[in-house]
Amino acid sequence: MTTKPELYVITFHSTYWAFEAETVLQEHGFQCRLRPVPREFSSSCGICAEVLAEDMEEILAILQEQGLEHDATYGPLKGR
C-alpha cells in the first residue's frame, strides 16, 4: 500500500494569479496542479493550486520573490 503525499492548497484572488503561479512553479521544477477550490476553503476565484507539502517553504518564497499574489494556504492535507 502506498501512502498518499501530504499536499497544500494555495488559493488566489483571481484566476490570473493562479495561472501565473502554475507557470512559474512548473518552470522552477515544482509539481503544481490547478483544480477547483474546495468550498470549505474559499469561494474567491474558484481555482487553487495543489502542491506538495515538502515544497511549501520554497514555493511561498518563490511566489513572494516573483510578486505573485495569493490569498491563503491550507494544509497539510492527505493527497487525493
Secondary structure, 3 states (H helix, E strand, C coil): CCCCCEEEEEECCCHHHHHHHHHHHHHCCCCEEEEECCCCCCCCCCEEEEEEHHHHHHHHHHHHHCCCCCCEEEEEEECC
